[in-house]
Amino acid sequence: MKDITHMPHDRQPRRGALEMGRREMIATTTAGAAALLLGQGAQARSQPAWFAGRQGFLSQKNPLATEGQRRVEDRALALLQRPELVKARAVVTTLWQAVTAWPMRDQADRFAAMIDEYMFHHAFRAANCDPDFPEVARFMAPPHHWFGRDVPGSRWAGDSPDFVYRTIPIVHGGRYEIHGTPTSDVPPIVFWSLMSENTAAPQTLALLESADMAFQADGSFVVTVDDTPPNGRRNHLQTRPGAEFLMIRDALGDWMTQSANALTVRRLDPGGGPKSVEGMARHAAKIAIEGVYYSFYITQNANLSEPNQVRAPMSSAVFGGVATQWGTIGRLDLLPDDAIIVRCNAAGARFRNLTIKSLYMLTVDYWKRTTSFNMQQMAADADGDFTFVIAHQDPGVHNWLDTGGLRRTLFGQRWQAFAREGATAQPWMTTKLVKLDALEKSLPDGVRRLDAAGRKAQIGARQTGFDRRFIDV
């Protein structure tokens, strides 16, 4: 069956026929995949509960492998070849070069790859920007290979190694239901953000955290989205004028056992026909060019102090965000024999991570290097607080933040999902620059150590956990 969403707009069938065609395609493909994967009888009964009877999911092991995901990827890859995107890429490249060629010269070898990801990020957002035919689609991921093809990376403006990012397009005035089912014994912490259409200065219009949601006995849930007040509905997001999409972040603490929730979306009040390819291409070009300014600002956000001086933690309420989220950032410049000792507390946050990023504010090989730690990966000191060592060389401590071979990096930590009741300590963090030969006498007592065999196992677990996100069978 042809992909009718790629047909010229004046040749596209009426909405009813289009919906029937999509349903037939999904049903046929899903039935065929199920027959091949599961067969009959005992094999069918072995399906995990979240997968059984659900259409559009292509893997029992990975709720991110969906037909909707593949449709959006197909459209995004096609958009990259459109003249609107080719022209936009030239403009974006010139703008980025004008402000980074000299300041980021020591990471110039990363520039082309950054532009590749930047353009695919915006092509992907445009490929899933139709609020009448919304899809649940994962992006903000490094380059990867699945379903027999290479998919470009789509990281942008400070991605997190622990988040599974997904988008759902919506429109103010529309009514939507999002059905979710847990796919792991311990579901992830999830943050739902209703985002505006203003790419030059992204604005969060509404927030919902899983800690505040209501769930069925089996962990399933329904989130409603429309322009009416919650009126007691715990799983509701009220739209505002200018709302464009939902950003959903599933925070994975244990990469080996946790997985994102299985999500499906349905618009309850169908609107007009599908968005044309031309419309998607124009939108992609627009947001890619407009987004340069905000993206560059993000890379410069750590320039408030001298190198190796990390800003004290502060509530995101200072920037108009949620008061229960705290963060810090700093820019580092380490010589080969330098190290930075970081000490901090948990402060009662249910989600926490520390991350090393390139000067382009992109994560650095976190699947094969310890360039990040979340609350489950890090090891506490004997006193219950935490010590990390940022260094080019392995210092033999469990919490080694590897620089990835980069002299200059951006470093940050976030505390999120605080307990809603009871007193919690305020987040704090200290940093100290030392020489490697003075590291041992500068470390506090009770720091967890790790030998070479332990490091190999630690990194192996990271790679295995990362690979689970791209299982396609």
C-alpha positions as CSV (number, residue, x, y, z in Angstrom):
1,M,0.0,0.0,0.0
2,K,1.3,3.4,-0.9
3,D,2.2,5.9,1.8
4,I,-0.7,8.3,1.1
5,T,0.7,11.0,3.4
6,H,3.4,11.6,0.8
7,M,1.0,12.2,-2.0
8,P,0.4,15.7,-3.3
9,H,-2.2,17.4,-1.2
10,D,-4.7,17.7,-4.0
11,R,-4.5,14.0,-4.7
12,Q,-4.9,12.9,-1.1
13,P,-8.1,10.9,-0.3
14,R,-10.8,12.2,1.9
15,R,-10.2,11.8,5.7
16,G,-12.6,8.8,6.1
17,A,-10.8,6.9,3.3
18,L,-7.4,7.8,4.7
19,E,-8.3,6.6,8.2
20,M,-9.7,3.4,6.9
21,G,-6.6,2.8,4.8
22,R,-4.3,3.5,7.7
23,R,-6.3,1.1,9.9
24,E,-6.1,-1.6,7.3
25,M,-2.4,-1.1,6.9
26,I,-1.8,-1.2,10.6
27,A,-4.0,-4.3,11.1
28,T,-2.4,-6.1,8.2
29,T,1.2,-5.3,9.1
30,T,0.6,-6.0,12.8
31,A,-1.1,-9.3,12.1
32,G,1.7,-10.4,9.8
33,A,4.4,-9.4,12.2
34,A,2.6,-11.2,15.1
35,A,2.2,-14.4,13.1
36,L,5.9,-14.4,12.2
37,L,7.1,-13.5,15.7
38,L,4.8,-15.5,17.8
39,G,3.1,-18.2,15.8
40,Q,0.2,-19.8,17.6
41,G,-0.6,-21.5,20.8
42,A,2.1,-21.5,23.5
43,Q,4.1,-18.8,21.7
44,A,1.1,-16.5,21.6
45,R,0.4,-17.0,25.3
46,S,4.0,-16.0,26.1
47,Q,3.4,-12.4,25.0
48,P,4.0,-9.8,27.7
49,A,0.9,-8.3,29.1
50,W,1.5,-4.9,27.7
51,F,2.0,-6.3,24.1
52,A,-0.9,-8.7,23.9
53,G,-3.7,-7.5,21.7
54,R,-2.1,-4.1,21.0
55,Q,-1.9,-2.9,17.4
56,G,1.0,-1.0,15.9
57,F,3.8,-2.4,18.2
58,L,6.5,-4.4,16.3
59,S,8.5,-5.8,19.2
60,Q,7.6,-7.6,22.4
61,K,10.9,-6.4,24.0
62,N,10.8,-2.7,23.0
63,P,7.7,-0.4,23.2
64,L,9.6,2.2,21.1
65,A,9.6,-0.1,18.1
66,T,6.2,0.9,16.5
67,E,4.7,1.4,13.1
68,G,4.1,5.0,14.0
69,Q,7.8,5.5,14.8
70,R,8.8,4.0,11.4
71,R,6.3,6.3,9.6
72,V,7.7,9.4,11.2
73,E,11.3,8.3,10.5
74,D,10.4,7.7,6.8
75,R,8.9,11.2,6.5
76,A,11.8,12.8,8.3
77,L,14.4,11.1,6.1
78,A,12.5,12.2,3.0
79,L,12.2,15.8,4.3
80,L,16.0,16.0,4.6
81,Q,16.1,15.7,0.8
82,R,13.6,18.4,0.1
83,P,14.9,21.7,-1.4
84,E,13.5,23.6,1.5
85,L,15.7,21.6,3.9
86,V,18.7,21.7,1.7
87,K,18.5,25.5,1.6
88,A,17.8,25.7,5.4
89,R,20.8,23.5,6.1
90,A,23.1,25.9,4.2
91,V,21.7,28.9,6.3
92,V,21.9,26.9,9.6
93,T,25.5,25.9,8.8
94,T,26.5,29.5,8.1
95,L,24.9,30.8,11.2
96,W,26.5,28.2,13.4
97,Q,29.9,28.6,11.9
98,A,29.7,32.4,12.4
99,V,29.5,32.0,16.2
100,T,31.4,28.8,16.9
101,A,34.3,28.5,14.4
102,W,36.8,30.2,16.7
103,P,35.3,29.7,20.2
104,M,34.8,26.0,19.6
105,R,37.8,25.4,17.3
106,D,39.2,22.5,19.4
107,Q,36.0,20.6,18.7
108,A,35.7,21.5,15.0
109,D,35.8,17.8,14.1
110,R,32.4,17.4,15.7
111,F,30.8,20.3,13.8
112,A,29.5,18.4,10.8
113,A,28.0,15.6,12.9
114,M,26.3,18.3,15.1
115,I,24.7,19.9,12.0
116,D,23.5,16.4,10.8
117,E,21.8,15.9,14.2
118,Y,20.5,19.4,14.4
119,M,18.8,19.1,10.9
120,F,17.4,15.7,11.5
121,H,16.0,16.8,14.9
122,H,14.0,19.6,13.2
123,A,13.0,17.4,10.3
124,F,11.7,14.8,12.7
125,R,9.7,17.3,14.7
126,A,8.1,18.5,11.4
127,A,7.5,15.0,10.3
128,N,5.3,14.5,13.4
129,C,3.6,17.9,13.5
130,D,0.2,17.0,12.3
131,P,-2.3,17.4,15.2
132,D,-5.1,15.7,13.2
133,F,-3.0,12.5,12.7
134,P,-0.8,12.5,15.8
135,E,1.9,9.8,16.3
136,V,3.9,8.9,19.4
137,A,7.5,9.1,18.2
138,R,10.9,8.8,19.9
139,F,13.7,11.3,19.0
140,M,16.6,13.1,20.7
141,A,18.6,9.9,20.3
142,P,22.2,9.4,19.1
143,P,22.7,7.8,15.6
144,H,21.6,4.2,15.6
145,H,20.8,1.2,13.5
146,W,17.5,-0.6,13.6
147,F,15.1,-2.2,11.2
148,G,17.9,-2.7,8.7
149,R,18.8,0.9,8.3
150,D,20.9,3.7,9.8
151,V,18.9,6.4,11.5
152,P,20.6,9.8,12.0
153,G,21.0,11.2,15.5
154,S,18.5,13.9,16.6
155,R,20.1,15.2,19.8
156,W,19.7,18.9,20.5
157,A,20.4,21.6,23.2
158,G,21.3,19.4,26.1
159,D,19.9,15.8,25.7
160,S,20.0,13.5,28.7
161,P,21.4,10.0,28.6
162,D,18.6,8.7,30.8
163,F,15.6,10.2,29.1
164,V,13.5,8.5,26.4
165,Y,12.1,11.6,24.6
166,R,8.9,11.3,22.6
167,T,6.6,13.9,21.0
168,I,2.9,14.0,20.2
169,P,1.6,16.9,18.1
170,I,-1.5,18.6,19.4
171,V,-3.5,21.8,18.7
172,H,-5.3,24.1,21.0
173,G,-9.0,23.3,20.8
174,G,-8.4,19.7,19.9
175,R,-9.3,16.8,22.3
176,Y,-6.9,13.9,22.8
177,E,-6.5,10.7,24.8
178,I,-3.2,9.1,25.4
179,H,-3.3,5.5,26.7
180,G,-0.2,4.2,28.6
181,T,0.8,0.9,29.9
182,P,4.0,0.0,31.9
183,T,6.4,-2.3,30.2
184,S,8.8,-3.0,33.1
185,D,8.3,-4.2,36.7
186,V,9.4,-0.7,37.9
187,P,8.0,1.9,35.6
188,P,10.1,5.0,34.9
189,I,9.5,8.4,36.3
190,V,7.8,10.4,33.6
191,F,7.6,14.1,32.9
192,W,4.9,15.5,30.5
193,S,5.5,19.0,29.1
194,L,3.0,20.9,26.8
195,M,5.2,23.0,24.6
196,S,4.5,26.1,22.6
197,E,5.1,26.7,18.9
198,N,7.8,29.4,19.6
199,T,11.0,27.7,18.6
200,A,13.2,30.8,19.1
201,A,12.4,30.7,22.8
202,P,10.8,27.4,23.8
203,Q,8.0,27.8,26.4
204,T,6.4,25.2,28.6
205,L,2.7,25.8,28.8
206,A,1.8,23.0,31.2
207,L,3.5,20.2,33.2
208,L,2.5,16.9,34.5
209,E,4.7,14.4,36.5
210,S,3.9,10.8,37.0
211,A,4.2,11.3,40.8
212,D,1.0,13.3,40.6
213,M,-0.9,11.0,38.3
214,A,-3.6,8.3,39.0
215,F,-3.0,4.8,37.8
216,Q,-5.1,1.6,37.4
217,A,-4.3,-1.5,39.4
218,D,-2.2,-2.8,36.5
219,G,-0.3,0.5,36.2
220,S,-2.0,1.6,33.1
221,F,-3.3,5.2,32.7
222,V,-5.0,7.6,30.4
223,V,-3.9,11.2,30.0
224,T,-6.4,13.7,28.5
225,V,-5.5,16.8,26.7
226,D,-7.9,19.6,25.7
227,D,-8.7,23.2,26.4
228,T,-10.8,22.7,29.5
229,P,-9.6,23.0,33.1
230,P,-8.7,19.8,35.0
231,N,-11.6,20.0,37.4
232,G,-10.2,17.3,39.5
233,R,-8.7,15.2,36.7
234,R,-5.2,14.3,37.9
235,N,-4.1,13.0,34.4
236,H,-5.1,16.1,32.5
237,L,-3.2,18.8,30.6
238,Q,-5.1,22.0,29.6
239,T,-4.0,23.5,26.3
240,R,-3.3,27.2,25.7
241,P,-3.3,29.2,22.5
242,G,0.0,28.4,20.7
243,A,0.3,24.9,22.0
244,E,2.1,22.7,19.4
245,F,3.2,19.4,20.9
246,L,3.7,17.3,24.0
247,M,7.2,16.4,25.0
248,I,7.3,13.2,27.1
249,R,10.4,12.2,29.0
250,D,10.6,8.7,30.5
251,A,13.5,8.8,32.9
252,L,15.3,5.4,33.0
253,G,17.3,4.8,36.2
254,D,18.1,1.1,35.6
255,W,19.0,0.8,32.0
256,M,19.1,-3.0,32.2
257,T,15.5,-3.5,33.5
258,Q,13.5,-0.4,32.9
259,S,11.8,0.6,29.7
260,A,9.6,3.4,28.5
261,N,5.8,3.1,28.9
262,A,3.9,1.8,25.8
263,L,1.9,4.8,24.5
264,T,-0.9,5.3,22.0
265,V,-2.7,8.5,21.1
266,R,-6.1,9.2,19.6
267,R,-7.7,12.5,18.6
268,L,-11.3,12.5,19.8
269,D,-12.5,15.3,17.5
270,P,-11.0,14.7,14.1
271,G,-10.3,17.9,12.2
272,G,-9.2,18.4,8.6
273,G,-7.1,16.5,6.2
274,P,-3.5,15.5,6.6
275,K,-0.7,18.0,6.5
276,S,1.0,18.1,3.1
277,V,4.6,17.2,2.6
278,E,5.2,20.7,1.4
279,G,3.7,22.1,4.7
280,M,6.0,19.8,6.7
281,A,9.0,20.9,4.7
282,R,8.3,24.6,5.2
283,H,7.8,24.0,8.9
284,A,11.0,22.1,9.3
285,A,13.0,24.8,7.5
286,K,11.4,27.5,9.6
287,I,12.0,25.9,13.0
288,A,15.6,24.8,12.0
289,I,16.6,28.4,11.2
290,E,14.8,30.0,14.1
291,G,16.1,27.4,16.5
292,V,19.8,28.3,16.0
293,Y,19.6,31.3,18.3
294,Y,18.2,29.4,21.3
295,S,20.4,26.4,20.7
296,F,23.5,28.6,20.7
297,Y,22.3,30.4,23.8
298,I,22.1,26.9,25.5
299,T,25.8,26.3,24.7
300,Q,26.7,29.6,26.3
301,N,24.7,29.2,29.4
302,A,27.7,28.1,31.4
303,N,29.7,31.3,30.7
304,L,28.7,33.2,33.8
305,S,31.9,32.2,35.6
306,E,35.5,31.2,35.0
307,P,36.3,27.7,33.7
308,N,36.1,25.0,36.3
309,Q,33.8,27.1,38.5
310,V,30.4,25.3,38.6
311,R,27.3,27.4,39.4
312,A,25.6,26.7,42.7
313,P,22.3,24.6,42.4
314,M,19.2,26.7,42.0
315,S,15.5,26.1,41.5
316,S,14.2,26.2,37.9
317,A,11.5,28.5,39.3
318,V,14.1,31.3,38.8
319,F,13.7,30.8,35.0
320,G,9.9,30.3,35.2
321,G,10.1,26.6,35.5
322,V,8.9,24.1,38.1
323,A,10.1,25.0,41.7
324,T,10.6,21.3,42.5
325,Q,13.4,21.0,39.9
326,W,16.9,22.1,40.6
327,G,20.0,22.2,38.5
328,T,23.5,23.5,38.0
329,I,25.9,23.9,35.1
330,G,29.6,24.8,34.5
331,R,32.2,24.8,31.8
332,L,35.3,22.8,32.3
333,D,38.8,23.2,30.9
334,L,41.0,20.3,32.2
335,L,44.7,19.7,31.4
336,P,45.9,16.1,31.1
337,D,46.9,16.0,34.7
338,D,43.9,17.8,36.1
339,A,40.9,16.4,38.0
340,I,37.8,18.0,39.6
341,I,36.3,16.5,42.7
342,V,32.5,16.9,42.8
343,R,30.6,16.4,46.1
344,C,26.8,16.6,46.4
345,N,23.8,15.3,48.1
346,A,20.7,13.5,46.9
347,A,18.3,16.1,48.6
348,G,15.4,13.6,48.4
349,A,15.2,13.8,44.6
350,R,13.8,10.6,43.0
351,F,15.6,11.4,39.8
352,R,19.1,12.8,39.5
353,N,21.9,12.7,37.0
354,L,25.3,14.3,36.3
355,T,26.4,14.6,32.7
356,I,29.5,15.6,30.6
357,K,28.6,17.3,27.3
358,S,30.6,18.6,24.3
359,L,30.8,22.4,23.7
360,Y,27.8,21.9,21.3
361,M,25.8,20.8,24.4
362,L,25.5,17.2,23.1
363,T,26.1,14.1,25.2
364,V,29.4,12.3,24.7
365,D,29.4,8.5,24.0
366,Y,27.5,7.7,27.2
367,W,26.8,4.2,26.0
368,K,30.5,3.3,26.0
369,R,32.0,5.8,28.5
370,T,31.0,6.9,32.0
371,T,30.2,10.4,30.9
372,S,27.1,10.4,33.0
373,F,25.7,8.9,36.1
374,N,22.1,8.7,37.3
375,M,20.7,8.0,40.8
376,Q,20.9,4.2,40.3
377,Q,24.3,4.1,38.5
378,M,26.2,6.3,41.0
379,A,27.6,4.9,44.3
380,A,27.2,6.8,47.6
381,D,30.0,7.5,50.0
382,A,30.1,5.9,53.4
383,D,28.4,9.1,54.8
384,G,25.5,9.0,52.3
385,D,26.6,11.9,50.2
386,F,28.3,11.4,46.8
387,T,31.7,12.0,45.4
388,F,32.6,12.1,41.6
389,V,35.9,12.6,39.9
390,I,36.0,14.4,36.5
391,A,39.2,13.5,34.8
392,H,40.7,12.4,31.5
393,Q,42.2,9.3,33.1
394,D,40.5,6.6,35.2
395,P,41.1,7.6,38.8
396,G,39.9,4.2,40.2
397,V,36.7,5.5,41.8
398,H,33.3,4.1,41.0
399,N,31.9,7.6,40.1
400,W,34.4,8.5,37.4
401,L,33.0,11.1,35.0
402,D,35.0,10.5,31.8
403,T,35.7,13.6,29.7
404,G,35.6,11.6,26.5
405,G,39.0,12.9,25.6
406,L,37.8,16.5,25.4
407,R,39.8,19.2,27.2
408,R,36.8,21.6,27.3
409,T,33.4,20.3,28.2
410,L,30.1,21.4,29.7
411,F,29.1,19.8,33.0
412,G,25.7,19.8,34.7
413,Q,23.6,18.1,37.3
414,R,19.9,18.0,37.9
415,W,17.7,17.1,40.8
416,Q,14.1,16.2,39.9
417,A,10.9,14.5,41.1
418,F,11.2,15.5,44.8
419,A,8.9,13.9,47.3
420,R,5.6,15.8,47.5
421,E,5.4,15.4,51.3
422,G,7.9,15.6,54.1
423,A,11.0,17.7,54.6
424,T,13.9,17.4,52.1
425,A,17.3,18.9,52.2
426,Q,18.2,21.7,49.7
427,P,20.4,20.5,46.9
428,W,24.1,21.4,47.3
429,M,27.3,20.7,45.4
430,T,30.9,21.6,45.8
431,T,33.8,21.3,43.3
432,K,37.6,21.3,43.8
433,L,40.2,21.4,41.1
434,V,43.3,19.3,41.9
435,K,46.2,17.6,40.2
436,L,46.0,13.9,39.6
437,D,49.0,13.3,41.8
438,A,47.2,15.0,44.7
439,L,43.8,13.3,44.1
440,E,44.2,10.6,46.7
441,K,44.9,12.9,49.6
442,S,42.1,15.2,48.5
443,L,39.3,12.6,48.4
444,P,37.1,12.2,51.4
445,D,36.9,9.0,53.3
446,G,34.5,6.4,52.3
447,V,34.6,6.9,48.5
448,R,33.6,3.8,46.5
449,R,36.5,2.4,44.5
450,L,36.5,0.4,41.3
451,D,39.3,-1.7,39.7
452,A,39.8,-2.4,36.0
453,A,37.6,-5.4,35.9
454,G,34.8,-3.5,37.6
455,R,35.1,-0.7,35.1
456,K,34.9,-3.1,32.2
457,A,31.7,-4.6,33.7
458,Q,30.3,-1.1,34.4
459,I,30.8,0.0,30.8
460,G,29.6,-3.3,29.4
461,A,26.3,-2.8,31.4
462,R,25.9,0.7,30.0
463,Q,26.3,-0.6,26.4
464,T,23.8,-3.5,27.0
465,G,21.3,-1.1,28.6
466,F,21.6,1.4,25.8
467,D,21.2,-1.3,23.1
468,R,17.8,-2.3,24.6
469,R,16.4,1.0,23.4
470,F,16.9,0.0,19.8
471,I,15.7,-3.7,19.8
472,D,13.6,-4.2,16.7
473,V,12.6,-7.9,16.9
